[in-house]
Amino acid sequence: MIVKMLLVLFILFVVCLLLVYLHYFPAIPRRKENYPYALLLGCPSHNDGSYATSQIRRCELAMEAYKKGYFDTLIISGGAVKNQYVESLQMEKYILKRIAMPIVCETKARNTWENFQFTKEKIGDVPVLILSSGTHIRRACAIGKSFF
């Protein structure tokens, strides 16, 4: 009897956890054919100004999406959060050394919420393709729903 009750409680607990997870980390929406903008979320450089692996990966993702025609203009958002290097400007340098594309830098944001807040102030209420790392994208999409 006790084992059955514990099993039922465990199942209820797992279901509750799943529902909470799905609420706060919704599924990533399907991509449209083309967006006027893509928002590349910033990532800090190393303290010596060299590129972090995650920065490079995000930049490579943005370049690949641009080559495929997924967006027209890239917005890179991120300020100088961890050190004196402004994330968006560092990432812009990396990209422009490799490919020519229209880029707008947002340099004030200090976190993901501000990435969206300041980007919305720049472009208004238009569709945006969100670009980030795999470990960050679900949370970013959940926050992005509040803005776009």
C-alpha positions, 0 to 999 in steps of 0.5 A: 500500500505504501509502495503504491502511494509512493509510486503515485506521488512520484509520478505526480511529482514528475508530471508537475516538473514536466509541466513547469519545464514546458511552461518556462521553457516552451518549444522553439517555434518554427522558423519562417522563410525569411525575417527582416532581422535576426537577433544574435545574443551576445557572449563575453570575450575572454579577459584578454579580448580573445574570442570565447568558443561560444562567441565563435559558435554563435557568430558562425551560426549567424553567418551560416543563417545569413548565407542561407537567406534566413534574415536580411539584417543582423542585430548583435546585442550585448554590452561589456558585461564580464570585462571591458570588451563590448560583446556585440562589437567583438562579435561584429568584428569577427563576422565582418572579417569573414563575410559582408552583411548588414549589422546593427550593434546594440551595446547596452544590454547586460543580460538576455532580458535587456538583449530583447528590451533594447533590440525592440526599442531599435526595431519595433514590433517586427518578426525576429529570428533569435540566434544563440547557443543550444544551451541558451536558446530555449530560455531566450525564446521564452524571454523573447515571447514577452517582446516579439 
